[in-house]
């Protein structure tokens, strides 16, 4: 597997996805009560703002891997893949910003405890912003770079010079 085929945007999305996956196991919300210990929730405790962004990131990484390293050609979507990555990266970033803004609590009825934001949530937020930035960078790439894997017409050779002209 030749990682030199990956663009900067591909690498940013992949690295941010790995950091997000690690952050899913860290505490996002928690409480420390002196004498009683601690309690916390990880990213796995939040479907809409934890698991869903992870699935979106996974889909982005899989599309990149299939386009760059596989002989399988993906179907052409109604909008370009670059725009899909931009939208998906933005959705991931917005969902994590909402998780930071919207509080979390444990308990029910009259006994409810408000939880504090913990370091795992901040790491996940930075990773989500990285995915959003990667989606933005991906949207700025020319369309021929996006699908020009080894089997989709990308030979790796430079284009031929124009007829009658000189090559720089």
N, C-alpha and C positions, 0 to 999 in steps of 0.2 A: 504494500500500500504506500503510494508516493504522496506524502503530505504537501509536497510542493505544488500539487494541482489545486490546492485550496487557496482561495483569495483571503485577503485580510478580513473581510466580512465573515467568511466561513469560519475562520479561526476564532474571531470574537464571539460568534454565536456558540460554537462548540465549547470554548473555555468557560463562557458564562453559564452554559447549560450544566457543565460539570460542577461548577461552584454552587449553582442553584440546587442540584441534586444533593450535594453535601449539606447545604443549609437546611434541607428538608428534615434532616435527622437532629438538628440542633434545636435548642429551646427558642420558641418565638415569643410566647407570652408566659409569664410566670409570676410567682409570688414567693417572697421569703419572709417567714415569720420567725422571729428569734425565739428559740426554745422549742419550736414545732417543726422546723425543717423548711423544705422548699417543695413547690409543685410547679409544673410547667406543661405547656402544650407545644408540640412540634408542628412543622408544616403539614404533617400527615393528618392532623386533626382538623384541617380546613379544606373542604372540598373545592369551593369556588376560588379561593385565593391561595391555595397550596397545590393541590393535586391537579386541577385544571391547567394552571400555568406550566406545570411540569410536563403534562401531556402535549401542550402546544409546543413547548421547546423540543420535546422528543420528535414531534412531527417535522419541525423545521430541520433538525439535525438529520433525520432520515431522508428527507427530500434532497438535502445537500449530498449526503453519502451516495444515494442512488444515482443522482445526476453526475457525480464526479468519478465514482469507482465501479459502477455496475454497467453491464451490457443491456440491462433493461431500460427501455425508454418510457418515461412517465407520460401520461396523457397530457395534452395541452389544455390548461384550464382557460376559462373565459377571460381572466385577467392574467397578466404576466406573473411568473413566479416571483419576480422582484417585488411586485406590489403585494403579493401574498405575504412575503417575509416582512415587509414594512408593517402591514396591518397586524400580523401575528405578534411581532415584537412590541408594537404599541399596546396591544391588548394585554400582554404579559406585564409590561411596565405599569399600566394603569391598574390592573388588578392588585399588584403588590403595593402601589401607593394607597389604594383603598384599604388594604389590610392594615397598613400603618396608621391611617387616619381613623378608621373605625375601631373602636375599643373592643376588648374581649372580656368576658366574664365567665365565671364558673358558679354552679349552684342553681337553685331554683326556689321559687316562692319567696319567703321572707329572708332567707339566708343566701345572699349572693355576694361574691367577692370579685372586685374589679382587678384584673391582672395587669401587670406592667410589661412593657415591651422589653424583650431581651435580645441579646447579641445575634442570635440566629436569624431573627426577623430583619435586622439591619443588613446582614450579609446577603440574605435572600433578596432584599430590595436592591442592593448594589448589583447583584447578578442579573436581576430583572431589567435594570436600567442598561446593563451591558448587552442583554439580548435585544432590547429596543434599539440601542445604538448599532448593533450588528445588522438588524433589520433595515435600519436607515442606510447604512453603508451598502447593503445588498441592493437596495432600491436604486442606488446611484451607479451600479455596475451596468455596462452595456449588456443587452440581452443575449448576445452571442457568448459571453463569458459564463452566463448562468447555466446553460445546458451543454457547454462544450466540453463534455467529459471525453475520455479516451474512445468511447464507442459511439458518441453522438455527433460525429463530424468534426471534432476537435483533434486535428492531427498533431498539434504541437509545433508544426512548422510555420514560419512566418508566411504571410500572404505573398503571392508573386508580385513583382514590380509592375507598375502600369505600363501598358504597351507604348513604346517610343519614349518613355521617360526614364529618368535615372532613379535609382533607389538610394536612400540616405543611409 
